């Protein structure tokens, strides 16, 4: 009995070794990309129960347009590993190539059932449905794909515009944003398609605080010179929709930190030159606790803004800008001044006289200007007069404070 059992054990080991050798030999061939081998019957005869062997052979057959044979191999692979959603997707593709749309639909829907939380099955089913004329059902799947993989949201939005043309309501319906960030992404898309009113409605619906997506929307509105809408995004206020809105300078006393990214409606310090330093100074302000100090230390471009603020105004309206300034030992052929420029066409609307080179304290200044028929916003900017020769250095210090804006009756 012991001898018989030993012989049976030896035979079993040989049999398992033979099976493993056949499987190993098959995999060596198809993993090495042996096309001739994959197209031969030996590919599956050596390992008939290996789904990967059938899958690889199916791929090879599909490459040479042997679609019917490829479908059979994919079906064998699926039969051997029926819960592999990816094999079902590949079978669906082969069935499409063979003209069997009904079979492809079954394959794709099976893949979705097997992996409902994966984006790829929904995306592939959506593409199939769109190709076969079921647009609404297709976008249901595209929406599910974007839910599983947020990186596909922009693709969904772009495809919606392509398929639904200029029907913004349909685009919003099929994209169906599911979070404030998705809503802002759709708002930017509406803005790109010159649908500003719808974009702003979406922004209001998002109801978000400061986010990169909100800043992107603000940047795009400013780039498109939609200043009123940009102010709403920046401030989070609907005040401009009220006819009683009064234009005003933001933080006229420099009590808040300066904005250095040139985005929005507060004060911006551009600091393009290393020879100019801009900072808030608590020493001897004209009002409040701070003033703005500008320290000049050499050559700089007189035509570039040193500090500026964008603010909303009404068209065809006269205004006065009031501010205080003091200087200390300014030495230059191009003294600083304050200008008011139309933000849309860069037309100069008004400017101050050049500031004195040295003052005994704070001095009050006024700029009077009138907006044009289409003026929505202006920039108040600190810059310098041009020198009679180049370069145009400047040395010394300047302080600004107490800015305000009023309608000139």
DRENDO-1510 file (C-alpha; in Angstrom, 1 decimal, always signed):
<recs>
REC; n; res; u; v; w
REC; 1; UNK; +0.0; +0.0; +0.0 .
REC; 2; UNK; +2.8; +2.4; +0.8 .
REC; 3; UNK; +4.4; +1.7; -2.5 .
REC; 4; UNK; +1.2; +2.3; -4.4 .
REC; 5; UNK; +0.6; +5.6; -2.5 .
REC; 6; UNK; +4.2; +6.7; -3.2 .
REC; 7; UNK; +3.7; +6.0; -6.9 .
REC; 8; UNK; +0.4; +7.9; -7.0 .
REC; 9; UNK; +2.1; +10.9; -5.3 .
REC; 10; UNK; +5.0; +10.8; -7.8 .
REC; 11; UNK; +2.5; +10.6; -10.7 .
REC; 12; UNK; +0.5; +13.5; -9.3 .
REC; 13; UNK; +3.6; +15.6; -9.0 .
REC; 14; UNK; +4.6; +14.8; -12.6 .
REC; 15; UNK; +1.1; +15.7; -13.7 .
REC; 16; UNK; +1.1; +19.1; -11.9 .
REC; 17; UNK; +4.5; +19.8; -13.2 .
REC; 18; UNK; +3.3; +19.1; -16.7 .
REC; 19; UNK; +0.3; +21.3; -16.3 .
REC; 20; UNK; +2.4; +24.2; -14.9 .
REC; 21; UNK; +4.9; +23.8; -17.7 .
REC; 22; UNK; +2.2; +24.1; -20.3 .
REC; 23; UNK; +0.7; +27.2; -18.7 .
REC; 24; UNK; +4.2; +28.7; -18.2 .
REC; 25; UNK; +5.1; +28.0; -21.8 .
REC; 26; UNK; +1.9; +29.6; -23.0 .
REC; 27; UNK; +2.4; +32.7; -20.9 .
REC; 28; UNK; +6.1; +33.0; -22.0 .
REC; 29; UNK; +4.8; +33.2; -25.6 .
REC; 30; UNK; +1.9; +35.7; -25.2 .
REC; 31; UNK; +3.7; +37.9; -22.6 .
REC; 32; UNK; +6.6; +38.2; -25.0 .
REC; 33; UNK; +4.2; +39.3; -27.8 .
REC; 34; UNK; +4.8; +36.3; -30.0 .
REC; 35; UNK; +2.3; +37.3; -32.7 .
REC; 36; UNK; +2.7; +34.1; -34.7 .
REC; 37; UNK; +2.2; +32.0; -31.6 .
REC; 38; UNK; -0.8; +33.9; -30.5 .
REC; 39; UNK; -2.5; +33.4; -33.9 .
REC; 40; UNK; -1.9; +29.6; -33.8 .
REC; 41; UNK; -4.2; +27.1; -32.1 .
REC; 42; UNK; -1.4; +26.2; -29.8 .
REC; 43; UNK; -1.9; +29.5; -27.9 .
REC; 44; UNK; -5.1; +28.1; -26.3 .
REC; 45; UNK; -4.4; +24.3; -26.6 .
REC; 46; UNK; -1.5; +24.5; -24.2 .
REC; 47; UNK; -3.6; +26.4; -21.6 .
REC; 48; UNK; -7.3; +26.0; -22.6 .
REC; 49; UNK; -8.5; +27.1; -19.1 .
REC; 50; UNK; -6.4; +30.3; -18.9 .
REC; 51; UNK; -8.6; +33.4; -19.7 .
REC; 52; UNK; -5.5; +35.4; -20.3 .
REC; 53; UNK; -4.4; +33.1; -23.1 .
REC; 54; UNK; -7.8; +33.6; -24.9 .
REC; 55; UNK; -7.7; +37.3; -24.2 .
REC; 56; UNK; -4.2; +37.7; -25.8 .
REC; 57; UNK; -5.2; +35.6; -28.8 .
REC; 58; UNK; -8.3; +37.7; -29.2 .
REC; 59; UNK; -6.3; +40.9; -29.3 .
REC; 60; UNK; -4.0; +39.5; -31.9 .
REC; 61; UNK; -6.9; +38.3; -34.1 .
REC; 62; UNK; -8.6; +41.7; -33.8 .
REC; 63; UNK; -5.4; +43.4; -35.0 .
REC; 64; UNK; -5.6; +41.5; -38.3 .
REC; 65; UNK; -9.3; +42.1; -38.6 .
REC; 66; UNK; -10.3; +38.5; -37.8 .
REC; 67; UNK; -13.2; +39.9; -35.9 .
REC; 68; UNK; -15.4; +36.9; -35.7 .
REC; 69; UNK; -12.6; +34.7; -34.4 .
REC; 70; UNK; -11.6; +37.4; -31.9 .
REC; 71; UNK; -15.2; +37.6; -30.5 .
REC; 72; UNK; -15.1; +33.8; -29.9 .
REC; 73; UNK; -11.8; +34.1; -28.0 .
REC; 74; UNK; -13.1; +37.0; -25.9 .
REC; 75; UNK; -16.2; +35.0; -25.1 .
REC; 76; UNK; -14.0; +32.1; -24.0 .
REC; 77; UNK; -12.1; +34.5; -21.7 .
REC; 78; UNK; -15.3; +35.9; -20.3 .
REC; 79; UNK; -16.7; +32.4; -19.7 .
REC; 80; UNK; -13.5; +31.5; -17.7 .
REC; 81; UNK; -13.5; +34.7; -15.7 .
REC; 82; UNK; -17.0; +36.1; -15.8 .
REC; 83; UNK; -16.6; +38.7; -13.1 .
REC; 84; UNK; -13.8; +40.6; -14.8 .
REC; 85; UNK; -15.4; +43.8; -16.0 .
REC; 86; UNK; -12.5; +44.6; -18.3 .
REC; 87; UNK; -12.9; +41.4; -20.3 .
REC; 88; UNK; -16.6; +42.4; -20.8 .
REC; 89; UNK; -15.5; +45.8; -22.1 .
REC; 90; UNK; -13.1; +44.2; -24.6 .
REC; 91; UNK; -15.8; +41.8; -25.7 .
REC; 92; UNK; -18.2; +44.7; -26.2 .
REC; 93; UNK; -15.7; +46.5; -28.4 .
REC; 94; UNK; -15.1; +43.4; -30.5 .
REC; 95; UNK; -18.9; +42.9; -30.9 .
REC; 96; UNK; -19.2; +46.5; -32.1 .
REC; 97; UNK; -16.5; +45.8; -34.7 .
REC; 98; UNK; -18.4; +42.8; -35.8 .
REC; 99; UNK; -21.7; +44.7; -36.1 .
REC; 100; UNK; -23.5; +43.1; -33.2 .
REC; 101; UNK; -24.8; +46.2; -31.4 .
REC; 102; UNK; -27.2; +44.2; -29.3 .
REC; 103; UNK; -24.5; +41.9; -28.0 .
REC; 104; UNK; -22.2; +44.9; -27.4 .
REC; 105; UNK; -24.9; +46.6; -25.4 .
REC; 106; UNK; -25.2; +43.5; -23.2 .
REC; 107; UNK; -21.5; +43.3; -22.7 .
REC; 108; UNK; -21.1; +46.9; -21.8 .
REC; 109; UNK; -24.1; +46.9; -19.3 .
REC; 110; UNK; -22.6; +43.7; -17.7 .
REC; 111; UNK; -19.3; +45.5; -17.2 .
REC; 112; UNK; -21.2; +48.4; -15.5 .
REC; 113; UNK; -23.0; +46.0; -13.2 .
REC; 114; UNK; -19.7; +44.3; -12.3 .
REC; 115; UNK; -17.9; +47.6; -11.6 .
REC; 116; UNK; -20.6; +50.3; -10.9 .
REC; 117; UNK; -18.1; +52.6; -9.1 .
REC; 118; UNK; -15.5; +52.6; -11.8 .
REC; 119; UNK; -15.5; +55.3; -14.4 .
REC; 120; UNK; -14.3; +53.3; -17.4 .
REC; 121; UNK; -17.4; +51.0; -17.8 .
REC; 122; UNK; -19.8; +54.0; -17.6 .
REC; 123; UNK; -17.6; +55.9; -20.1 .
REC; 124; UNK; -17.5; +53.1; -22.6 .
REC; 125; UNK; -21.2; +52.4; -22.3 .
REC; 126; UNK; -21.9; +56.1; -22.7 .
REC; 127; UNK; -19.8; +56.2; -25.9 .
REC; 128; UNK; -21.7; +53.2; -27.3 .
REC; 129; UNK; -25.1; +54.7; -26.5 .
REC; 130; UNK; -24.1; +58.1; -28.0 .
REC; 131; UNK; -22.9; +56.3; -31.2 .
REC; 132; UNK; -26.1; +54.4; -31.5 .
REC; 133; UNK; -28.4; +57.5; -31.1 .
REC; 134; UNK; -29.3; +57.2; -27.4 .
REC; 135; UNK; -28.0; +60.7; -26.4 .
REC; 136; UNK; -29.8; +61.2; -23.2 .
REC; 137; UNK; -29.0; +57.7; -21.9 .
REC; 138; UNK; -25.4; +58.3; -22.9 .
REC; 139; UNK; -25.0; +61.4; -20.8 .
REC; 140; UNK; -26.4; +59.6; -17.8 .
REC; 141; UNK; -23.5; +57.3; -18.1 .
REC; 142; UNK; -21.0; +60.1; -18.8 .
REC; 143; UNK; -22.3; +61.9; -15.6 .
REC; 144; UNK; -21.7; +58.7; -13.6 .
REC; 145; UNK; -18.2; +58.4; -15.0 .
REC; 146; UNK; -17.4; +61.9; -14.0 .
REC; 147; UNK; -18.8; +61.2; -10.5 .
REC; 148; UNK; -16.4; +58.2; -10.2 .
REC; 149; UNK; -13.5; +60.1; -11.7 .
REC; 150; UNK; -13.7; +64.0; -11.2 .
REC; 151; UNK; -10.9; +64.4; -13.8 .
REC; 152; UNK; -13.5; +63.6; -16.4 .
REC; 153; UNK; -15.7; +66.5; -15.6 .
REC; 154; UNK; -14.2; +68.9; -18.1 .
REC; 155; UNK; -14.5; +66.2; -20.8 .
REC; 156; UNK; -18.2; +65.8; -19.9 .
REC; 157; UNK; -18.8; +69.6; -20.1 .
REC; 158; UNK; -17.0; +69.9; -23.4 .
REC; 159; UNK; -18.9; +67.0; -24.9 .
REC; 160; UNK; -22.2; +68.5; -23.7 .
REC; 161; UNK; -21.5; +71.8; -25.5 .
REC; 162; UNK; -20.6; +69.8; -28.6 .
REC; 163; UNK; -23.7; +67.6; -28.6 .
REC; 164; UNK; -26.3; +70.2; -27.5 .
REC; 165; UNK; -25.0; +73.1; -29.4 .
REC; 166; UNK; -25.9; +76.4; -27.8 .
REC; 167; UNK; -28.7; +75.0; -25.7 .
REC; 168; UNK; -27.3; +76.1; -22.3 .
REC; 169; UNK; -30.3; +74.6; -20.4 .
REC; 170; UNK; -29.6; +71.2; -21.8 .
REC; 171; UNK; -25.9; +71.5; -21.1 .
REC; 172; UNK; -26.6; +72.4; -17.5 .
REC; 173; UNK; -29.2; +69.6; -17.2 .
REC; 174; UNK; -26.9; +66.8; -18.5 .
REC; 175; UNK; -23.8; +68.0; -16.7 .
REC; 176; UNK; -25.9; +68.2; -13.5 .
REC; 177; UNK; -23.1; +69.6; -11.2 .
REC; 178; UNK; -23.1; +67.8; -7.9 .
REC; 179; UNK; -20.9; +70.1; -5.8 .
REC; 180; UNK; -20.0; +73.8; -5.5 .
REC; 181; UNK; -16.7; +73.1; -7.3 .
REC; 182; UNK; -18.4; +71.4; -10.2 .
REC; 183; UNK; -20.9; +74.3; -10.4 .
REC; 184; UNK; -18.0; +76.8; -10.6 .
REC; 185; UNK; -16.3; +74.7; -13.3 .
REC; 186; UNK; -19.6; +74.8; -15.3 .
REC; 187; UNK; -19.9; +78.5; -14.7 .
REC; 188; UNK; -16.4; +79.1; -16.2 .
REC; 189; UNK; -17.5; +77.0; -19.2 .
REC; 190; UNK; -20.6; +79.2; -19.7 .
REC; 191; UNK; -18.4; +82.3; -19.5 .
REC; 192; UNK; -16.1; +80.8; -22.2 .
REC; 193; UNK; -19.2; +80.5; -24.4 .
REC; 194; UNK; -20.1; +84.1; -23.8 .
REC; 195; UNK; -23.1; +83.3; -21.6 .
REC; 196; UNK; -22.3; +85.7; -18.8 .
REC; 197; UNK; -25.7; +85.8; -17.2 .
REC; 198; UNK; -25.9; +82.0; -16.9 .
REC; 199; UNK; -22.4; +81.9; -15.6 .
REC; 200; UNK; -23.2; +84.3; -12.8 .
REC; 201; UNK; -26.4; +82.4; -11.9 .
REC; 202; UNK; -24.3; +79.3; -11.5 .
REC; 203; UNK; -21.7; +81.2; -9.4 .
REC; 204; UNK; -24.5; +82.4; -7.1 .
REC; 205; UNK; -25.9; +78.8; -6.9 .
REC; 206; UNK; -22.4; +77.5; -5.9 .
REC; 207; UNK; -22.3; +79.7; -2.8 .
REC; 208; UNK; -18.7; +79.0; -2.1 .
REC; 209; UNK; -16.0; +80.8; -0.1 .
REC; 210; UNK; -12.5; +81.4; -1.4 .
REC; 211; UNK; -11.4; +78.5; -3.6 .
REC; 212; UNK; -9.0; +78.2; -6.6 .
REC; 213; UNK; -12.0; +77.6; -8.8 .
REC; 214; UNK; -13.6; +80.9; -7.7 .
REC; 215; UNK; -10.3; +82.7; -8.4 .
REC; 216; UNK; -10.2; +81.2; -11.9 .
REC; 217; UNK; -13.7; +82.5; -12.5 .
REC; 218; UNK; -12.7; +85.9; -11.2 .
REC; 219; UNK; -9.6; +86.0; -13.5 .
REC; 220; UNK; -11.6; +85.0; -16.5 .
REC; 221; UNK; -14.2; +87.7; -15.9 .
REC; 222; UNK; -11.5; +90.3; -15.5 .
REC; 223; UNK; -9.8; +89.1; -18.7 .
REC; 224; UNK; -13.1; +89.5; -20.5 .
REC; 225; UNK; -13.5; +92.9; -18.9 .
REC; 226; UNK; -16.8; +91.9; -17.2 .
REC; 227; UNK; -16.0; +94.2; -14.3 .
REC; 228; UNK; -19.4; +94.3; -12.6 .
REC; 229; UNK; -19.7; +90.5; -12.6 .
REC; 230; UNK; -16.0; +90.2; -11.5 .
REC; 231; UNK; -16.7; +92.5; -8.5 .
REC; 232; UNK; -19.6; +90.3; -7.4 .
REC; 233; UNK; -17.3; +87.2; -7.5 .
REC; 234; UNK; -14.6; +89.1; -5.7 .
REC; 235; UNK; -16.7; +90.6; -3.0 .
REC; 236; UNK; -19.5; +87.9; -2.8 .
REC; 237; UNK; -22.0; +90.8; -2.8 .
REC; 238; UNK; -25.0; +91.5; -5.0 .
REC; 239; UNK; -24.7; +95.2; -4.2 .
REC; 240; UNK; -24.0; +96.2; -7.8 .
REC; 241; UNK; -27.4; +94.8; -8.9 .
REC; 242; UNK; -28.9; +97.4; -6.7 .
REC; 243; UNK; -29.3; +100.7; -8.5 .
REC; 244; UNK; -28.4; +102.5; -5.3 .
REC; 245; UNK; -24.8; +101.2; -5.3 .
REC; 246; UNK; -22.2; +103.9; -4.7 .
REC; 247; UNK; -18.7; +103.5; -6.1 .
REC; 248; UNK; -16.0; +103.7; -3.4 .
REC; 249; UNK; -12.3; +103.0; -2.8 .
REC; 250; UNK; -11.6; +99.7; -1.1 .
REC; 251; UNK; -9.4; +100.2; +2.0 .
REC; 252; UNK; -8.6; +103.8; +1.3 .
REC; 253; UNK; -6.4; +103.9; +4.5 .
REC; 254; UNK; -4.4; +100.7; +3.8 .
REC; 255; UNK; -5.5; +99.0; +6.9 .
REC; 256; UNK; -5.5; +95.6; +5.2 .
REC; 257; UNK; -2.6; +93.6; +3.7 .
REC; 258; UNK; -1.7; +94.5; +0.1 .
REC; 259; UNK; -2.7; +92.1; -2.7 .
REC; 260; UNK; +0.4; +91.1; -4.7 .
REC; 261; UNK; -1.2; +88.8; -7.3 .
REC; 262; UNK; -2.9; +91.6; -9.3 .
REC; 263; UNK; -6.3; +90.0; -9.0 .
REC; 264; UNK; -9.4; +91.7; -7.6 .
REC; 265; UNK; -10.4; +95.1; -6.5 .
REC; 266; UNK; -8.2; +95.9; -3.4 .
REC; 267; UNK; -4.8; +97.6; -3.5 .
REC; 268; UNK; -2.1; +95.9; -5.6 .
REC; 269; UNK; +1.6; +96.5; -5.2 .
REC; 270; UNK; +3.2; +95.5; -8.5 .
REC; 271; UNK; +6.9; +95.7; -7.4 .
REC; 272; UNK; +8.2; +94.9; -10.8 .
REC; 273; UNK; +11.5; +96.6; -10.1 .
REC; 274; UNK; +13.9; +95.5; -7.4 .
REC; 275; UNK; +14.6; +99.2; -6.9 .
REC; 276; UNK; +11.2; +99.9; -5.5 .
REC; 277; UNK; +9.8; +98.6; -2.2 .
REC; 278; UNK; +6.1; +99.0; -1.3 .
REC; 279; UNK; +4.8; +98.3; +2.2 .
REC; 280; UNK; +2.3; +99.3; +4.8 .
REC; 281; UNK; +3.8; +101.7; +7.4 .
REC; 282; UNK; +2.5; +102.3; +10.9 .
REC; 283; UNK; +4.6; +105.4; +11.4 .
REC; 284; UNK; +2.8; +108.7; +11.3 .
REC; 285; UNK; -0.3; +107.8; +9.1 .
REC; 286; UNK; -2.6; +110.5; +8.0 .
REC; 287; UNK; -5.6; +108.5; +9.2 .
REC; 288; UNK; -6.1; +105.1; +10.8 .
REC; 289; UNK; -3.2; +103.0; +11.8 .
REC; 290; UNK; -1.3; +102.6; +8.5 .
REC; 291; UNK; -0.3; +104.4; +5.3 .
REC; 292; UNK; +1.4; +103.1; +2.2 .
REC; 293; UNK; +5.1; +103.7; +1.9 .
REC; 294; UNK; +7.0; +103.5; -1.4 .
REC; 295; UNK; +10.8; +103.5; -1.2 .
REC; 296; UNK; +12.7; +104.3; -4.4 .
REC; 297; UNK; +16.3; +103.2; -4.7 .
REC; 298; UNK; +17.4; +103.5; -8.3 .
REC; 299; UNK; +16.4; +103.1; -11.9 .
REC; 300; UNK; +12.8; +101.9; -12.8 .
REC; 301; UNK; +10.4; +102.2; -15.7 .
REC; 302; UNK; +8.3; +105.4; -15.2 .
REC; 303; UNK; +5.4; +104.1; -17.3 .
REC; 304; UNK; +4.8; +101.0; -15.0 .
REC; 305; UNK; +2.3; +101.2; -12.1 .
REC; 306; UNK; +3.9; +101.0; -8.7 .
REC; 307; UNK; +0.6; +100.5; -6.9 .
REC; 308; UNK; -3.0; +100.5; -8.1 .
REC; 309; UNK; -6.6; +99.7; -7.4 .
REC; 310; UNK; -9.4; +98.7; -9.7 .
REC; 311; UNK; -12.8; +100.1; -8.7 .
REC; 312; UNK; -16.3; +100.0; -10.2 .
REC; 313; UNK; -17.9; +103.3; -11.4 .
REC; 314; UNK; -20.9; +104.4; -13.3 .
REC; 315; UNK; -20.7; +105.6; -16.9 .
REC; 316; UNK; -21.1; +109.2; -17.8 .
REC; 317; UNK; -20.5; +110.3; -14.2 .
REC; 318; UNK; -18.2; +112.9; -12.8 .
REC; 319; UNK; -16.1; +111.9; -9.8 .
REC; 320; UNK; -13.4; +113.3; -7.4 .
REC; 321; UNK; -10.7; +111.2; -5.9 .
REC; 322; UNK; -9.3; +112.6; -2.7 .
REC; 323; UNK; -6.0; +111.4; -1.1 .
REC; 324; UNK; -3.2; +112.5; +1.2 .
REC; 325; UNK; +0.5; +112.3; +0.3 .
REC; 326; UNK; +3.8; +113.2; +1.9 .
REC; 327; UNK; +7.3; +112.8; +0.5 .
REC; 328; UNK; +10.9; +112.8; +1.7 .
REC; 329; UNK; +13.9; +113.7; -0.3 .
REC; 330; UNK; +12.7; +112.5; -3.7 .
REC; 331; UNK; +15.5; +112.9; -6.3 .
REC; 332; UNK; +14.5; +112.2; -9.9 .
REC; 333; UNK; +13.8; +113.7; -13.3 .
REC; 334; UNK; +10.3; +112.1; -13.3 .
REC; 335; UNK; +8.3; +112.8; -10.1 .
REC; 336; UNK; +5.4; +110.5; -9.0 .
REC; 337; UNK; +1.8; +111.2; -9.7 .
REC; 338; UNK; -1.6; +109.5; -9.4 .
REC; 339; UNK; -3.7; +108.8; -12.5 .
REC; 340; UNK; -7.2; +107.5; -13.2 .
REC; 341; UNK; -7.5; +105.3; -16.3 .
REC; 342; UNK; -10.5; +103.6; -17.9 .
REC; 343; UNK; -10.0; +99.9; -17.2 .
REC; 344; UNK; -11.5; +98.9; -20.6 .
REC; 345; UNK; -9.5; +101.0; -23.1 .
REC; 346; UNK; -6.7; +102.4; -20.9 .
REC; 347; UNK; -7.8; +106.0; -21.7 .
REC; 348; UNK; -6.5; +108.5; -19.2 .
REC; 349; UNK; -9.4; +110.2; -17.5 .
REC; 350; UNK; -7.6; +112.3; -15.0 .
REC; 351; UNK; -4.4; +112.8; -13.1 .
REC; 352; UNK; -2.9; +114.7; -10.2 .
REC; 353; UNK; -0.1; +117.2; -10.5 .
REC; 354; UNK; +3.4; +115.7; -9.9 .
REC; 355; UNK; +3.9; +115.2; -6.1 .
REC; 356; UNK; +6.5; +117.5; -4.5 .
REC; 357; UNK; +10.0; +116.2; -4.0 .
REC; 358; UNK; +9.9; +117.0; -0.3 .
REC; 359; UNK; +7.0; +118.0; +2.0 .
REC; 360; UNK; +6.8; +119.1; +5.7 .
REC; 361; UNK; +4.0; +116.7; +6.4 .
REC; 362; UNK; +0.8; +115.3; +4.8 .
REC; 363; UNK; -0.7; +117.3; +1.9 .
REC; 364; UNK; -4.2; +116.8; +0.5 .
REC; 365; UNK; -4.8; +116.2; -3.3 .
REC; 366; UNK; -7.8; +115.8; -5.5 .
REC; 367; UNK; -8.2; +114.3; -9.0 .
REC; 368; UNK; -11.4; +115.1; -10.9 .
REC; 369; UNK; -12.5; +113.0; -13.8 .
REC; 370; UNK; -15.6; +112.0; -15.8 .
REC; 371; UNK; -16.3; +108.5; -17.0 .
REC; 372; UNK; -17.2; +107.7; -20.6 .
REC; 373; UNK; -20.4; +106.2; -22.1 .
REC; 374; UNK; -19.2; +102.6; -21.6 .
REC; 375; UNK; -16.9; +102.9; -18.6 .
REC; 376; UNK; -17.6; +100.3; -16.0 .
REC; 377; UNK; -14.4; +100.5; -14.0 .
REC; 378; UNK; -11.2; +102.6; -13.6 .
REC; 379; UNK; -7.8; +102.0; -12.2 .
REC; 380; UNK; -6.3; +104.5; -9.7 .
REC; 381; UNK; -2.5; +104.1; -10.2 .
REC; 382; UNK; +0.7; +105.5; -8.9 .
REC; 383; UNK; +3.3; +106.0; -11.6 .
REC; 384; UNK; +6.0; +108.6; -12.6 .
REC; 385; UNK; +6.4; +111.2; -15.2 .
REC; 386; UNK; +9.0; +110.4; -17.9 .
REC; 387; UNK; +12.5; +111.8; -17.6 .
REC; 388; UNK; +14.0; +113.8; -20.4 .
REC; 389; UNK; +16.6; +111.1; -20.8 .
REC; 390; UNK; +17.0; +107.4; -20.1 .
REC; 391; UNK; +17.6; +105.7; -17.7 .
REC; 392; UNK; +15.3; +107.5; -15.3 .
REC; 393; UNK; +16.3; +106.7; -11.7 .
REC; 394; UNK; +14.5; +107.9; -8.6 .
REC; 395; UNK; +15.6; +108.0; -4.9 .
REC; 396; UNK; +13.7; +108.8; -1.7 .
REC; 397; UNK; +10.4; +107.9; -0.1 .
REC; 398; UNK; +6.7; +108.6; -0.7 .
REC; 399; UNK; +3.6; +107.9; +1.6 .
REC; 400; UNK; +0.0; +107.7; +0.5 .
REC; 401; UNK; -3.1; +107.6; +2.7 .
REC; 402; UNK; -6.8; +108.5; +3.1 .
REC; 403; UNK; -8.2; +107.7; -0.4 .
REC; 404; UNK; -11.9; +108.3; -1.0 .
REC; 405; UNK; -14.1; +108.7; -4.0 .
REC; 406; UNK; -17.2; +111.0; -4.4 .
REC; 407; UNK; -19.6; +111.9; -7.1 .
REC; 408; UNK; -18.9; +115.5; -8.3 .
REC; 409; UNK; -22.2; +117.3; -8.5 .
</recs>
